[in-house]
Amino acid sequence: MSLPPEQQRRTLDDATDEVVAAEEVTFDVSTDVLVAGGGGCGLVAALAASEADELTVTVLEKTDTVGGNTALSTGMIPAAGTRLQQEAGIEETAAAMAQDILEKNDHETDEELVHYLCEQSADLVHWLTSDWDVTLEFVDDFRYPKHSEYRMHAPPGRNGEHLVEELRARIERQSNVELLTNAPVTKLVAGNGGVEGVVAGAVREEVIRAGTVILATDGFAGNREMVRAHCEEDIERALYYGASGNTGDGIRWGAQLGGELACMDAYQGHATVVNETGALSTYAVVMNGGILVNERGERFGDESAGYSQFAVDVIRQPSAIAYEIFDERIYRRLEGEFDDFDRAVALGSYHRADSVTKLAEALGCHPDATRQAVRAYNEAVAAEEPDEVGRVEGRRVLESPFYGAKVTGSLFHTQGGLVVDEHGRVCRTDGSTVDGLYAGGGCAVGISGHGASGYLSGNGLTTALGFGRLAGIHARQSLSG
Ligand SMILES: Cc1cc2nc3c(=O)[nH]c(=O)nc-3n(C[C@H](O)[C@H](O)[C@H](O)COP(=O)(O)OP(=O)(O)OC[C@H]3O[C@@H](n4cnc5c(N)ncnc54)[C@H](O)[C@@H]3O)c2cc1C
């Protein structure tokens, strides 16, 4: 479906039009728990709320399919102390998992909340697998950077689409849940006592009375105006790689009702999306020794700083383009190991040449300067000294035959949003909560601190599924007494 253009561009300043007073509307229908957004957070929240048979739950998804960014992700859920982890012979505490998250974000997030989400992570996985028969396998052959232990629990194919498909199927079995697509929530309805419902509908709007509203509308990476207003300069020019529906709607509505916002500058980017094919060139190419140059054939920063924060450095190069250079040894090492790499190969993303000069000619960067950049890099690696951009990590001497791709920086998702408590209730600056309003996933403030560097792999689903479940449980308990 094509989304209403004005919703794609609204900013926090426009939010006044998006919250209407209860006395100004007539309710058409009613539900107990209204979930706005049918991604990972929304689907999990709906399942948790539906566990009280007497409650009705309605999930409204703006686009024509459920899944959002959750379907685009690997679907891997980080959790410490699970049965699957123990069966693999690993004993990990929630505190150790929290430590990794806090070290990565430089302790810029609410430490208590991070610890709480990590303590809840094993229950989340057990609840999904045992109570809802969701298929998750323990991943003990690949550890993400800065994860001090194996802790990922993956759906089949390590693909978020499978996770979403199973969650959707479980929801459809619940007779007390209604799930509608092409059904954007356009406004919140609020009275003196808090949130009373929503206005929704793409063609014909309905006013729905709700006992509670759970905002699961993700962040605002699909809204260039909000990205420009809140994130670091230039990242708004990056290719948007996430779901089209994520335009910051729930964040604006919650803020309009007094909800506190935090870390609105936080986002996850990716530095190496192949320009010609749109494929992700896995950052394992770089971390195994590949380098990036600009069209002048110059290195422009330490690529090993991380794929997220290096995205904006790529965007700042001429034509927002960089050229990834690696060699056959790296190619062979990654082949068959990384789905993203194999997919990029299958799409014809990489050029091959016997010399750096020929590769650069094929790619379009300056041949002599690129050859010089590779030579300088190789000399520094051989001498075990920092290279011209100060890089010391993940290097190797590059040798013929060479491979390369023309790449650009992309924006995956934002991580700032509404401040919530341990139940996912939206909080005001004075610590009170907005009655009847919950938020989770990318709509709530994440656990990645500020900017692009604090994101630890898995943080997205930790907050989406973690808060989705906690909000669903609390909404259920408060409504069913
Ligand atoms: C390419 C990519 C790869 C990623 N890989 C990983 C990964 O491997 N691990 C990880 O942890 N995280 C990953 N992430 C991040 C992760 O996917 C997200 O943090 C997480 O899925 C967010 O879940 P969510 O439910 O909050 O939002 P989503 O899953 O995005 O769902 C939000 C839904 O709300 C809908 N919506 C928005 N506004 C409205 C409205 N007004 N009315 C009704 N519906 C609305 C949207 O259309 C969307 O379907 C990745 C993100 C991307 C883009």
The ligand as an SDF file (V2000), in Angstrom:
LIG
                    3D

 53 58  0  0  0  0  0  0  0  0999 V2000
   17.7970   -4.8300    7.6420 C   0  0  0  0  0  0  0  0  0  0  0  0
   17.6550   -4.9170    9.1390 C   0  0  0  0  0  0  0  0  0  0  0  0
   18.3000   -5.9310    9.8410 C   0  0  0  0  0  0  0  0  0  0  0  0
   18.1880   -6.0090   11.2250 C   0  0  0  0  0  0  0  0  0  0  0  0
   18.7990   -7.0460   11.8750 N   0  0  0  0  0  0  0  0  0  0  0  0
   18.6260   -7.1790   13.2120 C   0  0  0  0  0  0  0  0  0  0  0  0
   19.1160   -8.3140   13.8960 C   0  0  0  0  0  0  0  0  0  0  0  0
   19.6790   -9.2190   13.2740 O   0  0  0  0  0  0  0  0  0  0  0  0
   18.9500   -8.3860   15.2490 N   0  0  0  0  0  0  0  0  0  0  0  0
   18.2550   -7.4250   15.9440 C   0  0  0  0  0  0  0  0  0  0  0  0
   18.1080   -7.5470   17.1730 O   0  0  0  0  0  0  0  0  0  0  0  0
   17.7460   -6.3620   15.3170 N   0  0  0  0  0  0  0  0  0  0  0  0
   17.8980   -6.2320   13.9740 C   0  0  0  0  0  0  0  0  0  0  0  0
   17.3470   -5.1650   13.3310 N   0  0  0  0  0  0  0  0  0  0  0  0
   16.5280   -4.2590   14.1310 C   0  0  0  0  0  0  0  0  0  0  0  0
   15.2030   -4.9480   14.5020 C   0  0  0  0  0  0  0  0  0  0  0  0
   14.6850   -5.5450   13.3290 O   0  0  0  0  0  0  0  0  0  0  0  0
   14.2360   -3.9680   15.0950 C   0  0  0  0  0  0  0  0  0  0  0  0
   14.8440   -3.2810   16.1570 O   0  0  0  0  0  0  0  0  0  0  0  0
   12.9870   -4.6790   15.6210 C   0  0  0  0  0  0  0  0  0  0  0  0
   12.5240   -5.5930   14.6560 O   0  0  0  0  0  0  0  0  0  0  0  0
   11.9220   -3.6760   15.9400 C   0  0  0  0  0  0  0  0  0  0  0  0
   10.7140   -4.3490   16.2010 O   0  0  0  0  0  0  0  0  0  0  0  0
    9.3680   -3.5150   16.3220 P   0  0  0  0  0  0  0  0  0  0  0  0
    8.2670   -4.4750   16.5360 O   0  0  0  0  0  0  0  0  0  0  0  0
    9.5590   -2.3920   17.2540 O   0  0  0  0  0  0  0  0  0  0  0  0
    9.1940   -2.8480   14.8750 O   0  0  0  0  0  0  0  0  0  0  0  0
    8.8960   -3.5040   13.4670 P   0  0  0  0  0  0  0  0  0  0  0  0
    9.1970   -4.9350   13.4410 O   0  0  0  0  0  0  0  0  0  0  0  0
    9.5400   -2.6360   12.4650 O   0  0  0  0  0  0  0  0  0  0  0  0
    7.3200   -3.3550   13.3530 O   0  0  0  0  0  0  0  0  0  0  0  0
    6.6930   -2.0830   13.4000 C   0  0  0  0  0  0  0  0  0  0  0  0
    5.4130   -2.1960   12.5970 C   0  0  0  0  0  0  0  0  0  0  0  0
    4.5480   -1.1000   12.9230 O   0  0  0  0  0  0  0  0  0  0  0  0
    3.8880   -0.6880   11.7450 C   0  0  0  0  0  0  0  0  0  0  0  0
    3.3880    0.6770   11.9430 N   0  0  0  0  0  0  0  0  0  0  0  0
    4.0980    1.8220   11.9970 C   0  0  0  0  0  0  0  0  0  0  0  0
    3.2760    2.8660   12.1810 N   0  0  0  0  0  0  0  0  0  0  0  0
    2.0230    2.3650   12.2620 C   0  0  0  0  0  0  0  0  0  0  0  0
    0.7350    2.9450   12.4350 C   0  0  0  0  0  0  0  0  0  0  0  0
    0.5670    4.2830   12.5200 N   0  0  0  0  0  0  0  0  0  0  0  0
   -0.3580    2.1290   12.4800 N   0  0  0  0  0  0  0  0  0  0  0  0
   -0.2190    0.7770   12.3640 C   0  0  0  0  0  0  0  0  0  0  0  0
    0.9810    0.1730   12.1600 N   0  0  0  0  0  0  0  0  0  0  0  0
    2.0820    0.9680   12.1250 C   0  0  0  0  0  0  0  0  0  0  0  0
    4.9600   -0.8050   10.6860 C   0  0  0  0  0  0  0  0  0  0  0  0
    4.3870   -0.8260    9.3890 O   0  0  0  0  0  0  0  0  0  0  0  0
    5.6550   -2.1160   11.0920 C   0  0  0  0  0  0  0  0  0  0  0  0
    5.0720   -3.2230   10.4530 O   0  0  0  0  0  0  0  0  0  0  0  0
   17.4280   -5.0500   11.9420 C   0  0  0  0  0  0  0  0  0  0  0  0
   16.7800   -4.0380   11.2460 C   0  0  0  0  0  0  0  0  0  0  0  0
   16.8800   -3.9690    9.8530 C   0  0  0  0  0  0  0  0  0  0  0  0
   16.1530   -2.8820    9.1170 C   0  0  0  0  0  0  0  0  0  0  0  0
  1  2  1  0
  2  3  1  0
  2 52  2  0
  3  4  2  0
  4  5  1  0
  4 50  1  0
  5  6  2  0
  6  7  1  0
  6 13  1  0
  7  8  2  0
  7  9  1  0
  9 10  1  0
 10 11  2  0
 10 12  1  0
 12 13  2  0
 13 14  1  0
 14 15  1  0
 14 50  1  0
 15 16  1  0
 16 17  1  0
 16 18  1  0
 18 19  1  0
 18 20  1  0
 20 21  1  0
 20 22  1  0
 22 23  1  0
 23 24  1  0
 24 25  2  0
 24 26  1  0
 24 27  1  0
 27 28  1  0
 28 29  2  0
 28 30  1  0
 28 31  1  0
 31 32  1  0
 32 33  1  0
 33 34  1  0
 33 48  1  0
 34 35  1  0
 35 36  1  0
 35 46  1  0
 36 37  1  0
 36 45  1  0
 37 38  2  0
 38 39  1  0
 39 40  1  0
 39 45  2  0
 40 41  1  0
 40 42  2  0
 42 43  1  0
 43 44  2  0
 44 45  1  0
 46 47  1  0
 46 48  1  0
 48 49  1  0
 50 51  2  0
 51 52  1  0
 52 53  1  0
M  END
$$$$
